[in-house]
Amino acid sequence: MDADWMSDGKCRDMDPAIFFPNDGVGVQVAQRICAECAVKALCLEYALVNRIDHGVWGGASERERRRLLRQRRVARARAAIS
């Protein structure tokens, strides 16, 4: 997947540690930054496709990305059955 979009991210000049928080408050801080980012959807898709386990990507926490991946697997399985 092309990563040229990264140079347009709102996070490009920020400390990466902001997006790899240790607590829920840190996750919320990162998510607020992501909320106004022009490449939020591309960032999230990059993290999902590449199975990135840590940090906030595209405004989604690790737990949220796991849930999205699980939902996609279920949808694919249902489509295959149909």
C-alpha positions in Angstrom: 0.0 0.0 0.0 1.3 3.4 -1.0 2.3 5.6 2.0 2.6 9.0 0.3 -0.4 10.2 2.2 1.7 10.2 5.4 3.3 13.5 4.4 -0.2 15.1 4.5 -1.0 13.7 8.0 -1.7 16.2 10.8 0.7 14.2 12.9 3.7 14.6 10.6 5.4 17.2 12.7 4.3 15.9 16.1 6.1 13.7 18.6 5.3 10.1 17.7 4.9 9.2 21.4 1.6 11.1 21.3 0.2 8.3 19.1 1.6 5.5 21.2 0.0 6.3 24.6 0.1 4.2 27.7 -3.4 5.1 28.9 -6.9 5.9 27.9 -6.4 9.6 28.3 -3.5 9.5 25.9 -5.6 7.6 23.4 -8.2 10.3 23.6 -5.6 13.0 23.0 -4.4 11.2 19.9 -7.9 10.6 18.7 -8.7 14.4 18.9 -5.7 15.1 16.7 -6.8 12.4 14.2 -10.4 13.6 14.2 -9.4 16.7 12.1 -6.9 15.0 9.9 -7.4 15.0 6.1 -5.8 11.5 5.7 -7.5 9.8 8.6 -9.3 7.2 6.5 -6.1 6.3 4.6 -4.1 6.1 7.9 -6.7 3.7 9.4 -6.7 1.5 6.3 -2.9 1.4 6.3 -2.9 0.2 9.9 -5.6 -2.4 9.1 -4.0 -3.8 6.0 -0.6 -4.0 7.6 -2.0 -5.4 10.9 -0.3 -2.7 13.0 -0.9 -3.7 16.6 0.2 -0.7 18.5 -0.8 3.0 18.7 -3.6 5.1 17.4 -3.9 5.1 13.7 -6.6 6.9 11.8 -8.2 7.8 15.1 -8.7 4.2 16.0 -7.2 2.6 19.1 -5.6 -0.9 19.1 -8.9 -2.4 20.4 -11.0 -0.6 17.9 -8.8 -1.8 15.0 -9.1 -5.4 16.3 -12.9 -5.0 16.3 -12.9 -3.6 12.8 -10.7 -6.5 11.5 -13.0 -9.0 13.2 -16.1 -7.4 11.6 -14.4 -7.6 8.2 -13.6 -11.3 8.7 -17.2 -12.0 9.6 -18.5 -10.1 6.6 -16.2 -11.9 4.3 -17.2 -15.3 5.7 -20.9 -14.4 5.3 -20.3 -13.3 1.8 -18.5 -16.5 0.9 -21.4 -18.5 2.3 -24.0 -16.6 0.2 
